[in-house]
Amino acid sequence: MLAPPFDAEAEERGSHEIAFIGDALDLPYSGLGANAAFINAHRPEAVAAIRALMDANRRLKDGHLAEAAGQVVEHIGAQPATTRRSIEKMVPLLSDTGELSSAGAQQAIDIQAELTRKAIDGDA
């Protein structure tokens, strides 16, 4: 399993995609993580980061793909056409609201429980 744009780059080099993980999982493509202590201590920064992520998602969904591809090319060094193809594939997975669906949350909990071999208590 390769993250974009390396998945498209592997295809260009002759690898074949067996399955697209976005078809099997209802997990978000992007997200942020922080603990409550950090958020409480850095609320303005946390709010700004959330707004920036939502703005970026909205811009991608509004069709600013070339702009995003340019950023990926500049910072990762992937080829422009490869990058654009990866972005087009991933944009439908971006959340419109920033919320995770109930099914996606349950999938994430189930995956974590399987990986850690521990039951996940929903009240934790």
DSSP file (Angstrom, degrees, kcal/mol; ACC not computed):
  #  RESIDUE AA STRUCTURE BP1 BP2  ACC     N-H-->O    O-->H-N    N-H-->O    O-->H-N    TCO  KAPPA ALPHA  PHI   PSI    X-CA   Y-CA   Z-CA
    1    1 A M              0   0    0      0, 0.0     2,-0.4     0, 0.0     6,-0.0   0.000 360.0 360.0 360.0 129.5    0.0    0.0    0.0
    2    2 A L        -     0   0    0      3,-0.0     5,-0.1     4,-0.0     6,-0.0  -0.942 360.0-126.4-123.5 143.4    1.4    3.3   -1.0
    3    3 A A    >>  -     0   0    0     -2,-0.4     3,-1.5     1,-0.1     4,-0.6  -0.553  53.6 -57.3 -82.1 150.6    0.3    6.8   -0.2
    4    4 A P  T 34 S+     0   0    0      0, 0.0    -1,-0.1     0, 0.0    79,-0.1  -0.395 119.7  20.7 -63.7 145.8   -0.4    9.3   -2.9
    5    5 A P  T 3> S+     0   0    0      0, 0.0     4,-1.9     0, 0.0     3,-0.2  -0.959 119.3  62.4 -90.0   8.4    1.4   10.3   -5.1
    6    6 A F  H <> S+     0   0    0     -3,-1.5     4,-2.1     1,-0.2     5,-0.1   0.748  96.8  61.6 -69.4 -22.6    3.6    7.3   -4.8
    7    7 A D  H  X S+     0   0    0     -4,-0.6     4,-1.8     2,-0.2    -1,-0.2   0.942 108.1  42.4 -65.0 -46.8    0.8    5.0   -5.7
    8    8 A A  H  > S+     0   0    0     -3,-0.2     4,-2.0     1,-0.2    -2,-0.2   0.860 112.5  54.7 -67.7 -35.1    0.4    6.6   -9.2
    9    9 A E  H  X S+     0   0    0     -4,-1.9     4,-1.2     2,-0.2    -1,-0.2   0.897 106.3  51.4 -64.9 -40.1    4.2    6.7   -9.5
   10   10 A A  H  <>S+     0   0    0     -4,-2.1     5,-2.6     1,-0.2     3,-0.2   0.890 108.1  52.5 -63.8 -39.0    4.4    2.9   -8.9
   11   11 A E  H ><5S+     0   0    0     -4,-1.8     3,-1.8     1,-0.2    -1,-0.2   0.908 105.7  54.1 -62.4 -41.2    1.8    2.3  -11.6
   12   12 A E  H 3<5S+     0   0    0     -4,-2.0    -1,-0.2     1,-0.3    -2,-0.2   0.793 106.5  53.2 -62.6 -26.9    3.8    4.4  -14.0
   13   13 A R  T 3<5S-     0   0    0     -4,-1.2    -1,-0.3    -3,-0.2    -2,-0.2   0.328 132.9 -87.9 -92.5   7.5    6.8    2.1  -13.3
   14   14 A G  T < 5S+     0   0    0     -3,-1.8    -3,-0.2     1,-0.3    -2,-0.1   0.350  82.8 132.6 109.1  -6.9    4.8   -1.0  -14.0
   15   15 A S      < -     0   0    0     -5,-2.6     2,-0.4    -6,-0.1    -1,-0.3  -0.395  46.7-136.8 -73.4 157.8    3.1   -2.0  -10.7
   16   16 A H        -     0   0    0     -2,-0.1     2,-0.5     0, 0.0    -1,-0.0  -0.955  11.0-123.9-120.5 135.0   -0.6   -2.8  -10.8
   17   17 A E        -     0   0    0     -2,-0.4     3,-0.1     1,-0.2   -10,-0.0  -0.627  20.4-172.4 -75.8 125.4   -3.2   -1.7   -8.3
   18   18 A I  S    S-     0   0    0     -2,-0.5     2,-0.3     1,-0.4    -1,-0.2   0.894  70.9 -14.0 -82.6 -45.6   -5.0   -4.6   -6.8
   19   19 A A        -     0   0    0      5,-0.0     2,-0.6     0, 0.0    -1,-0.4  -0.981  63.6-119.7-156.7 147.5   -7.5   -2.6   -5.0
   20   20 A F    >>  -     0   0    0     -2,-0.3     3,-2.2     1,-0.1     4,-0.6  -0.824  19.5-147.1 -91.1 119.8   -8.1    1.1   -4.0
   21   21 A I  H >> S+     0   0    0     -2,-0.6     4,-2.1     1,-0.3     3,-1.1   0.787  95.0  68.0 -60.5 -27.6   -8.2    1.3   -0.3
   22   22 A G  H 34 S+     0   0    0      1,-0.3    -1,-0.3     2,-0.2     7,-0.0   0.715  96.4  55.5 -64.9 -19.5  -10.7    4.2   -0.5
   23   23 A D  H <4 S+     0   0    0     -3,-2.2    -1,-0.3     1,-0.1    -2,-0.2   0.683 113.8  39.7 -82.3 -19.2  -13.2    1.7   -1.9
   24   24 A A  H << S+     0   0    0     -3,-1.1     2,-0.4    -4,-0.6    -2,-0.2   0.735 112.4  51.2-102.3 -27.4  -12.9   -0.5    1.1
   25   25 A L     <  -     0   0    0     -4,-2.1    -1,-0.1     2,-0.1    79,-0.1  -0.883  58.0-151.7-118.9 145.7  -12.7    1.8    4.0
   26   26 A D        +     0   0    0     -2,-0.4    75,-0.3    77,-0.2    78,-0.1  -0.238  57.0 129.0-103.2  42.0  -14.8    4.8    5.1
   27   27 A L        -     0   0    0      1,-0.1    -2,-0.1    73,-0.1     2,-0.1  -0.664  64.9-101.0 -96.7 152.7  -11.9    6.5    6.8
   28   28 A P        -     0   0    0      0, 0.0    66,-0.1     0, 0.0    -1,-0.1  -0.397  17.4-141.1 -71.5 150.2  -10.9   10.1    6.1
   29   29 A Y  S    S+     0   0    0     64,-0.7     2,-0.3    61,-0.1    65,-0.1   0.839  85.3  21.5 -77.6 -34.3   -8.0   10.8    3.8
   30   30 A S  S    S+     0   0    0     63,-0.2     2,-0.3     2,-0.0    65,-0.2  -0.894  71.2 143.3-131.6 162.0   -6.7   13.6    6.0
   31   31 A G        -     0   0    0     -2,-0.3     2,-0.3    -3,-0.1    67,-0.0  -0.985  35.2-114.5-178.5 176.6   -7.1   14.7    9.5
   32   32 A L        -     0   0    0     -2,-0.3     2,-0.4     2,-0.0    -2,-0.0  -0.922  19.7-161.0-127.6 152.7   -5.5   16.2   12.6
   33   33 A G        +     0   0    0     -2,-0.3     2,-0.3     2,-0.0    -2,-0.0  -1.000  20.8 145.7-137.1 140.5   -4.8   14.7   16.0
   34   34 A A        -     0   0    0     -2,-0.4     2,-0.2     4,-0.0    -2,-0.0  -0.965  40.2-114.2-162.6 154.3   -4.1   16.3   19.3
   35   35 A N     >  -     0   0    0     -2,-0.3     4,-2.2     1,-0.1     3,-0.3  -0.558  34.5-107.9 -91.5 164.8   -4.8   15.6   23.0
   36   36 A A  H  > S+     0   0    0      1,-0.2     4,-2.8     2,-0.2     5,-0.2   0.851 116.8  57.3 -60.5 -37.0   -7.1   17.7   25.1
   37   37 A A  H  > S+     0   0    0      2,-0.2     4,-2.0     1,-0.2    -1,-0.2   0.920 108.9  45.4 -62.4 -43.1   -4.2   19.2   27.1
   38   38 A F  H  > S+     0   0    0     -3,-0.3     4,-2.1     2,-0.2    -2,-0.2   0.940 113.3  49.5 -65.4 -46.2   -2.6   20.6   23.9
   39   39 A I  H  < S+     0   0    0     -4,-2.2     7,-0.2     1,-0.2    -2,-0.2   0.917 112.1  48.4 -59.8 -44.0   -5.9   21.9   22.6
   40   40 A N  H >< S+     0   0    0     -4,-2.8     3,-0.5     1,-0.2    -1,-0.2   0.880 116.1  43.3 -63.5 -38.2   -6.6   23.7   25.9
   41   41 A A  H 3< S+     0   0    0     -4,-2.0    -1,-0.2    -5,-0.2    -2,-0.2   0.736 127.6  29.5 -79.6 -22.9   -3.1   25.2   26.0
   42   42 A H  T 3X S+     0   0    0     -4,-2.1     4,-2.5    -5,-0.2     3,-0.4  -0.225  70.9 147.2-131.8  43.1   -3.0   26.2   22.4
   43   43 A R  H <> S+     0   0    0     -3,-0.5     4,-2.9     1,-0.2     5,-0.3   0.886  72.4  51.2 -53.4 -48.8   -6.6   26.8   21.4
   44   44 A P  H  > S+     0   0    0      0, 0.0     4,-2.2     0, 0.0    -1,-0.2   0.909 113.7  45.6 -58.2 -40.4   -6.0   29.6   18.8
   45   45 A E  H  > S+     0   0    0     -3,-0.4     4,-2.4     2,-0.2    -2,-0.2   0.897 112.9  50.3 -67.9 -40.1   -3.4   27.5   17.0
   46   46 A A  H  X S+     0   0    0     -4,-2.5     4,-2.3    -7,-0.2    -1,-0.2   0.928 112.2  46.9 -63.7 -45.2   -5.7   24.4   17.1
   47   47 A V  H  X S+     0   0    0     -4,-2.9     4,-2.5    -5,-0.2    -2,-0.2   0.914 112.5  50.3 -62.8 -42.8   -8.6   26.4   15.7
   48   48 A A  H  X S+     0   0    0     -4,-2.2     4,-2.4    -5,-0.3    -2,-0.2   0.893 110.1  50.2 -63.2 -40.2   -6.4   27.9   13.0
   49   49 A A  H  X S+     0   0    0     -4,-2.4     4,-2.3     2,-0.2    -1,-0.2   0.910 111.3  48.2 -65.4 -41.9   -5.1   24.5   12.0
   50   50 A I  H  X S+     0   0    0     -4,-2.3     4,-2.5     2,-0.2    -2,-0.2   0.927 112.8  48.3 -63.7 -44.9   -8.6   23.1   11.7
   51   51 A R  H  X S+     0   0    0     -4,-2.5     4,-2.6     1,-0.2    -2,-0.2   0.903 111.0  50.8 -62.6 -40.7   -9.7   26.0    9.6
   52   52 A A  H  X S+     0   0    0     -4,-2.4     4,-2.5     2,-0.2    -1,-0.2   0.911 110.9  48.4 -64.2 -42.3   -6.7   25.7    7.4
   53   53 A L  H  X S+     0   0    0     -4,-2.3     4,-2.5     2,-0.2    -2,-0.2   0.924 113.4  46.9 -63.9 -44.2   -7.4   22.0    6.8
   54   54 A M  H  X S+     0   0    0     -4,-2.5     4,-2.4     2,-0.2    -2,-0.2   0.886 112.2  50.7 -65.8 -38.4  -11.1   22.6    6.1
   55   55 A D  H  X S+     0   0    0     -4,-2.6     4,-2.6    -5,-0.2    -2,-0.2   0.917 110.5  49.4 -64.4 -42.7  -10.1   25.5    3.7
   56   56 A A  H  X S+     0   0    0     -4,-2.5     4,-2.3     2,-0.2    -2,-0.2   0.925 111.5  48.9 -62.7 -44.5   -7.6   23.2    1.9
   57   57 A N  H  X S+     0   0    0     -4,-2.5     4,-2.6     1,-0.2    -2,-0.2   0.926 112.1  49.0 -59.4 -44.9  -10.3   20.5    1.5
   58   58 A R  H  X S+     0   0    0     -4,-2.4     4,-1.8     1,-0.2    -2,-0.2   0.912 110.1  50.7 -62.9 -43.3  -12.8   23.0    0.2
   59   59 A R  H  <>S+     0   0    0     -4,-2.6     5,-2.3     2,-0.2    -1,-0.2   0.905 111.5  48.2 -62.9 -41.3  -10.3   24.4   -2.3
   60   60 A L  H ><5S+     0   0    0     -4,-2.3     3,-1.6     1,-0.2    -2,-0.2   0.938 112.4  47.8 -63.3 -46.1   -9.5   20.9   -3.6
   61   61 A K  H 3<5S+     0   0    0     -4,-2.6    -1,-0.2     1,-0.3    -2,-0.2   0.774 105.8  60.2 -67.0 -24.9  -13.2   20.0   -3.9
   62   62 A D  T 3<5S-     0   0    0     -4,-1.8    -1,-0.3    -5,-0.2    -2,-0.2   0.451 127.3 -97.5 -82.3   0.2  -13.8   23.3   -5.7
   63   63 A G  T < 5S+     0   0    0     -3,-1.6     2,-1.5    -4,-0.2     3,-0.4   0.605  78.6 137.7 101.8  12.2  -11.3   22.2   -8.4
   64   64 A H     >< +     0   0    0     -5,-2.3     4,-1.6     1,-0.2     5,-0.1  -0.275  26.4 133.9 -84.4  52.1   -8.0   23.9   -7.4
   65   65 A L  H  >  +     0   0    0     -2,-1.5     4,-3.0     2,-0.2    -1,-0.2   0.863  63.3  55.2 -73.8 -37.1   -6.2   20.6   -8.3
   66   66 A A  H  > S+     0   0    0     -3,-0.4     4,-2.3     1,-0.2    -1,-0.2   0.902 107.7  51.5 -63.5 -39.5   -3.4   22.2  -10.3
   67   67 A E  H  > S+     0   0    0      2,-0.2     4,-1.5     1,-0.2    -1,-0.2   0.930 112.9  44.8 -60.7 -46.8   -2.5   24.4   -7.4
   68   68 A A  H  X S+     0   0    0     -4,-1.6     4,-2.2     1,-0.2    -2,-0.2   0.912 111.0  53.5 -65.1 -42.9   -2.4   21.4   -5.0
   69   69 A A  H  X S+     0   0    0     -4,-3.0     4,-2.8     1,-0.2     5,-0.2   0.896 105.3  55.3 -59.6 -39.9   -0.4   19.4   -7.5
   70   70 A G  H  X S+     0   0    0     -4,-2.3     4,-2.4     1,-0.2    -1,-0.2   0.885 107.0  49.9 -59.9 -39.4    2.1   22.2   -7.7
   71   71 A Q  H  X S+     0   0    0     -4,-1.5     4,-2.4     2,-0.2     5,-0.3   0.912 111.8  47.6 -65.7 -42.7    2.6   22.1   -3.9
   72   72 A V  H  X>S+     0   0    0     -4,-2.2     4,-2.9     2,-0.2     5,-1.0   0.924 112.6  48.9 -65.1 -43.9    3.2   18.4   -4.0
   73   73 A V  H  X5S+     0   0    0     -4,-2.8     4,-1.1     3,-0.2    -2,-0.2   0.928 113.9  47.4 -59.9 -45.3    5.6   18.6   -6.9
   74   74 A E  H  <5S+     0   0    0     -4,-2.4    -2,-0.2    -5,-0.2    -1,-0.2   0.898 122.6  31.8 -64.1 -42.1    7.5   21.4   -5.1
   75   75 A H  H  <5S+     0   0    0     -4,-2.4    -2,-0.2    -5,-0.1    -1,-0.2   0.728 133.4  25.7 -94.0 -23.4    7.7   19.7   -1.7
   76   76 A I  H  <5S-     0   0    0     -4,-2.9    -3,-0.2    -5,-0.3    -2,-0.2   0.701  92.5-129.1-111.8 -29.0    7.9   16.0   -2.6
   77   77 A G     << +     0   0    0     -4,-1.1    -4,-0.2    -5,-1.0    -3,-0.1   0.610  52.0 150.3  89.3  12.3    9.4   16.1   -6.1
   78   78 A A        -     0   0    0     -6,-0.6    -1,-0.2     1,-0.1    -2,-0.1  -0.333  56.0 -90.7 -72.7 161.3    6.8   13.9   -7.7
   79   79 A Q     >  -     0   0    0      1,-0.1     4,-2.8   -74,-0.1     5,-0.2  -0.483  32.5-123.5 -72.7 142.6    6.0   14.4  -11.4
   80   80 A P  H  > S+     0   0    0      0, 0.0     4,-2.5     0, 0.0     5,-0.2   0.894 109.1  46.5 -55.3 -46.5    3.2   16.8  -12.2
   81   81 A A  H  > S+     0   0    0      2,-0.2     4,-2.0     1,-0.2     5,-0.1   0.904 114.5  48.1 -65.9 -39.9    1.0   14.4  -14.2
   82   82 A T  H  > S+     0   0    0      2,-0.2     4,-2.1     1,-0.2    -1,-0.2   0.927 112.6  48.8 -63.2 -46.1    1.4   11.6  -11.6
   83   83 A T  H  X S+     0   0    0     -4,-2.8     4,-2.5     1,-0.2    -2,-0.2   0.918 109.5  51.5 -61.5 -45.4    0.6   14.0   -8.8
   84   84 A R  H  X S+     0   0    0     -4,-2.5     4,-2.5    -5,-0.2    -1,-0.2   0.903 108.9  51.2 -60.3 -42.9   -2.5   15.3  -10.5
   85   85 A R  H  X S+     0   0    0     -4,-2.0     4,-1.6     1,-0.2    -1,-0.2   0.906 111.1  48.2 -62.5 -42.1   -3.8   11.8  -11.0
   86   86 A S  H  X S+     0   0    0     -4,-2.1     4,-1.8     2,-0.2    -2,-0.2   0.919 111.3  49.9 -64.1 -43.8   -3.3   10.9   -7.4
   87   87 A I  H  X S+     0   0    0     -4,-2.5     4,-2.3     1,-0.2    -2,-0.2   0.924 108.8  51.9 -62.6 -44.1   -5.1   14.1   -6.2
   88   88 A E  H  < S+     0   0    0     -4,-2.5    -1,-0.2     1,-0.2    -2,-0.2   0.861 110.6  49.5 -60.6 -34.7   -8.0   13.5   -8.5
   89   89 A K  H  < S+     0   0    0     -4,-1.6    -1,-0.2    -5,-0.2    -2,-0.2   0.836 116.2  41.3 -71.5 -33.8   -8.3    9.9   -7.0
   90   90 A M  H >< S+     0   0    0     -4,-1.8     3,-2.0     1,-0.2     4,-0.4   0.739  91.8  81.7 -90.5 -24.7   -8.2   11.2   -3.4
   91   91 A V  G >< S+     0   0    0     -4,-2.3     3,-1.9     1,-0.3    -1,-0.2   0.863  86.0  59.3 -53.7 -41.6  -10.4   14.3   -3.5
   92   92 A P  G 3  S+     0   0    0      0, 0.0    -1,-0.3     0, 0.0    -2,-0.1   0.743  99.5  60.1 -61.6 -18.4  -13.7   12.3   -3.3
   93   93 A L  G <  S+     0   0    0     -3,-2.0   -64,-0.7    -4,-0.1     2,-0.2   0.569  81.5 106.0 -83.6  -8.6  -12.4   10.9    0.1
   94   94 A L  S <  S-     0   0    0     -3,-1.9     2,-0.2    -4,-0.4     3,-0.0  -0.506  75.5-117.6 -75.2 138.6  -12.2   14.4    1.6
   95   95 A S        -     0   0    0     -2,-0.2    -1,-0.1   -65,-0.2    -2,-0.1  -0.522  10.7-152.9 -75.9 138.5  -14.8   15.3    4.2
   96   96 A D  S    S+     0   0    0     -2,-0.2    -1,-0.1     1,-0.1   -38,-0.0   0.765  98.1  28.0 -76.7 -26.4  -17.1   18.2    3.4
   97   97 A T  S    S-     0   0    0      2,-0.3    -1,-0.1    -3,-0.0     3,-0.1   0.562 104.2-115.5-112.4 -13.4  -17.7   18.9    7.1
   98   98 A G  S    S+     0   0    0      1,-0.4     2,-0.2   -45,-0.1    -3,-0.0   0.386  77.4 123.9  88.0  -4.4  -14.6   17.6    8.8
   99   99 A E        -     0   0    0      1,-0.0     2,-0.4   -71,-0.0    -1,-0.4  -0.617  60.7-129.3 -92.3 151.4  -16.6   15.0   10.5
  100  100 A L        -     0   0    0     -2,-0.2   -73,-0.1    -3,-0.1     5,-0.0  -0.818  29.4-116.3 -94.7 134.8  -16.0   11.3   10.4
  101  101 A S     >  -     0   0    0     -2,-0.4     4,-2.6   -75,-0.3     5,-0.2  -0.260  23.5-113.0 -65.8 159.4  -19.0    9.1    9.5
  102  102 A S  H  > S+     0   0    0      1,-0.2     4,-2.5     2,-0.2     5,-0.2   0.907 120.5  50.8 -59.0 -42.1  -20.3    6.7   12.1
  103  103 A A  H  > S+     0   0    0      1,-0.2     4,-2.4     2,-0.2    -1,-0.2   0.908 110.6  49.0 -63.2 -41.4  -19.2    3.8    9.9
  104  104 A G  H  > S+     0   0    0      2,-0.2     4,-2.4     1,-0.2    -2,-0.2   0.893 110.4  50.5 -64.7 -40.5  -15.8    5.3    9.5
  105  105 A A  H  X S+     0   0    0     -4,-2.6     4,-2.3     2,-0.2    -2,-0.2   0.916 111.5  48.3 -63.0 -42.9  -15.4    5.8   13.3
  106  106 A Q  H  X S+     0   0    0     -4,-2.5     4,-2.8     2,-0.2    -2,-0.2   0.904 110.3  51.3 -66.1 -39.7  -16.4    2.2   13.8
  107  107 A Q  H  X S+     0   0    0     -4,-2.4     4,-2.7     2,-0.2    -1,-0.2   0.926 110.3  49.4 -60.8 -43.9  -13.9    1.0   11.2
  108  108 A A  H  X S+     0   0    0     -4,-2.4     4,-2.3     2,-0.2    -2,-0.2   0.910 112.7  47.2 -62.0 -42.6  -11.2    3.0   12.9
  109  109 A I  H  X S+     0   0    0     -4,-2.3     4,-2.6     2,-0.2    -2,-0.2   0.926 112.9  49.0 -63.9 -45.2  -12.1    1.5   16.3
  110  110 A D  H  X S+     0   0    0     -4,-2.8     4,-2.3     2,-0.2    -2,-0.2   0.901 111.7  48.7 -62.8 -41.8  -12.2   -2.0   14.8
  111  111 A I  H  X S+     0   0    0     -4,-2.7     4,-2.6     2,-0.2    -1,-0.2   0.922 112.4  48.4 -64.5 -44.2   -8.8   -1.6   13.1
  112  112 A Q  H  X S+     0   0    0     -4,-2.3     4,-2.4     1,-0.2     6,-0.3   0.910 111.4  50.0 -62.8 -42.2   -7.2   -0.3   16.3
  113  113 A A  H  X>S+     0   0    0     -4,-2.6     4,-1.2     1,-0.2     5,-1.1   0.904 112.6  47.4 -63.2 -40.9   -8.7   -3.1   18.4
  114  114 A E  H  <5S+     0   0    0     -4,-2.3    -2,-0.2     2,-0.2    -1,-0.2   0.919 113.2  47.6 -66.3 -43.7   -7.4   -5.7   15.9
  115  115 A L  H  <5S+     0   0    0     -4,-2.6    -2,-0.2     1,-0.2    -1,-0.2   0.881 121.6  35.0 -66.0 -38.5   -3.9   -4.1   15.7
  116  116 A T  H  <5S-     0   0    0     -4,-2.4    -1,-0.2     2,-0.2    -2,-0.2   0.564  99.2-132.9 -92.0  -9.4   -3.6   -3.9   19.5
  117  117 A R  T  <5 +     0   0    0     -4,-1.2     2,-0.4     1,-0.2    -3,-0.2   0.850  69.9 117.0  56.3  35.9   -5.5   -7.1   20.3
  118  118 A K  S   <S-     0   0    0     -5,-1.1    -1,-0.2    -6,-0.3    -2,-0.2  -0.992  71.8-112.6-133.4 140.0   -7.4   -5.1   22.9
  119  119 A A        -     0   0    0     -2,-0.4     2,-0.6    -3,-0.1    -9,-0.0  -0.462  30.7-132.4 -67.0 141.5  -11.1   -4.3   23.1
  120  120 A I        -     0   0    0     -2,-0.1     2,-0.6   -11,-0.0    -1,-0.1  -0.882  12.1-143.0-101.0 120.6  -11.8   -0.6   22.6
  121  121 A D    >   -     0   0    0     -2,-0.6     3,-1.8     1,-0.1    -2,-0.0  -0.738   2.6-150.8 -84.2 118.4  -14.1    0.8   25.2
  122  122 A G  T 3  S+     0   0    0     -2,-0.6    -1,-0.1     1,-0.3    -2,-0.0   0.631  93.8  59.2 -64.2 -14.0  -16.4    3.4   23.5
  123  123 A D  T 3         0   0    0      1,-0.2    -1,-0.3    -3,-0.0    -2,-0.0   0.431 360.0 360.0 -94.2   1.1  -16.7    5.3   26.8
  124  124 A A    <         0   0    0     -3,-1.8    -1,-0.2     0, 0.0    -2,-0.1   0.491 360.0 360.0 -68.5 360.0  -13.0    5.9   27.2
